[in-house]
């Protein structure tokens, strides 16, 4: 029997719902005392495909990294521009629903949505998200880039589990009704 591939949001946010400051800083996140990698590697082993929006991809590439962080996964970056694929990334401007449905129909592990913002908004509105795993930092940053944008959508969730990593709390939800 084949496994159903889920589209999973795995992300950290401040207690007041932001994923970064207005200037895209995550410094507030690194000031919180966690435990190990806060469950990242365990999650990372459950996915073989990574989806990013162009802004998130650009942010990742601006960081001081020695190598592309998702090089051992299928990596797709959604963009409105026509950009040449790289060794590790395929740039796509396909319809998100059709693209994700095609990915979900293939054999494989889960699919990770990296980052929030516009791409996540599209996935939520199209009811493509199957699971949401949010690691909440005990920090209020007051303003910045919100995880969930205002929009015309409604998702019912069911709590699958929660655990803490020192000062962080991980909330794991399944999306119902789709």
C-alpha positions in Angstrom: 0.0 0.0 0.0 1.4 3.4 -0.9 1.8 6.1 1.6 -0.1 9.3 1.2 2.2 12.3 1.0 1.3 15.2 3.3 2.0 18.8 2.7 3.4 20.0 6.1 4.2 23.4 7.4 7.0 23.2 9.9 8.0 26.6 11.3 8.9 28.6 14.3 7.0 31.8 15.4 6.9 34.3 18.2 4.1 34.0 20.7 2.4 36.9 19.0 2.4 35.2 15.6 5.4 36.5 13.7 8.0 34.5 11.8 10.5 37.4 11.5 10.9 41.1 12.2 10.1 43.6 9.5 13.8 43.6 8.4 13.6 39.7 8.1 15.7 39.1 11.2 15.4 35.9 13.2 17.7 37.1 16.0 14.8 36.9 18.6 14.5 33.2 17.8 18.2 32.4 18.5 18.0 34.2 21.9 15.6 31.6 23.2 17.1 28.6 24.9 16.0 25.4 23.1 16.9 21.8 23.4 19.2 20.2 20.8 17.8 21.2 17.4 14.3 21.5 18.8 13.1 18.5 16.8 14.3 19.7 13.4 16.3 16.7 12.3 13.6 14.3 13.3 11.1 16.3 11.2 13.6 16.7 8.3 13.9 12.9 8.0 10.2 12.7 7.3 10.4 14.8 4.1 12.0 14.4 0.7 10.6 17.5 -1.0 10.9 21.1 0.0 8.8 24.0 -1.3 9.8 27.7 -0.9 8.6 31.0 -2.1 11.1 33.2 -3.9 11.4 35.7 -1.0 12.2 32.8 1.4 14.7 31.4 -1.1 16.4 34.8 -1.5 16.6 35.1 2.3 18.2 31.7 2.7 20.7 32.5 0.0 21.7 35.8 1.7 22.6 34.0 4.9 26.2 33.1 5.6 25.9 29.4 4.6 28.6 27.1 3.3 26.3 25.0 1.2 22.7 24.9 0.2 20.7 23.7 3.2 18.3 21.4 1.3 20.6 19.9 -1.2 19.7 16.3 -0.4 16.0 17.0 -1.0 13.9 17.8 -4.1 13.7 21.5 -3.9 11.2 23.7 -5.7 11.0 27.5 -5.5 7.8 29.2 -6.6 8.3 32.4 -8.6 6.5 34.6 -11.0 9.8 35.2 -12.9 11.5 32.9 -15.4 14.7 31.8 -13.6 17.2 29.1 -14.7 17.2 26.0 -12.5 20.3 25.5 -10.4 22.1 22.3 -9.3 19.8 22.0 -6.2 16.7 24.0 -7.1 13.9 23.9 -9.7 12.1 27.2 -10.2 8.4 26.8 -10.9 5.6 29.2 -11.8 2.9 26.5 -12.2 -0.5 26.7 -10.7 0.1 25.8 -7.0 -2.9 23.4 -6.7 -2.0 21.4 -9.8 1.7 21.3 -8.9 1.1 20.1 -5.3 -1.6 17.6 -6.4 1.0 16.1 -8.8 3.6 15.9 -6.0 1.2 14.3 -3.6 0.2 11.7 -6.2 3.8 10.5 -6.5 5.4 8.0 -4.1 7.7 9.6 -1.5 7.9 11.1 1.9 6.1 14.3 3.1 6.5 17.7 1.5 7.7 20.6 3.6 6.6 24.2 3.1 9.5 26.3 4.2 8.5 29.8 5.3 5.2 31.6 5.6 3.9 34.5 3.7 2.4 34.6 0.2 3.1 31.0 -0.8 1.6 29.6 2.5 -1.4 31.8 2.0 -2.0 30.3 -1.4 -1.6 26.8 0.0 -4.1 27.5 2.8 -6.7 29.1 0.5 -6.5 26.1 -1.8 -6.8 23.7 1.1 -3.5 22.0 0.2 -2.0 21.9 3.7 -2.4 18.6 5.6 -0.4 19.2 8.8 0.9 22.3 10.7 3.8 22.0 13.1 4.5 25.3 14.8 7.3 25.7 17.4 6.4 28.7 19.5 9.1 30.9 21.1 8.3 32.6 24.4 9.0 36.0 22.8 6.8 38.9 21.8 8.3 41.0 18.9 5.3 43.3 18.4 5.4 43.5 14.7 7.1 41.9 11.7 6.2 39.3 9.1 3.1 37.4 10.3 2.9 33.6 9.9 -0.7 33.7 8.7 -1.9 36.5 6.5 -5.4 38.0 6.6 -7.6 36.3 4.0 -10.7 34.5 3.1 -10.1 31.1 4.4 -11.1 28.8 7.3 -9.2 25.7 8.3 -10.4 23.4 11.1 -7.5 21.8 12.9 -7.2 18.8 15.2 -4.4 18.7 17.8 -2.2 15.7 17.1 0.4 16.4 19.8 2.5 18.9 21.7 5.9 18.7 23.3 8.4 21.2 24.6 12.1 21.7 23.9 13.2 23.7 27.0 11.6 27.1 26.4 10.0 26.2 23.0 6.6 24.6 22.7 5.8 22.5 19.5 2.2 22.3 18.5 1.3 19.6 15.9 -2.1 19.9 14.1 -3.8 17.9 11.5 -6.0 19.8 9.0 -9.5 18.5 9.0 -12.2 18.5 6.3 -10.2 18.1 3.1 
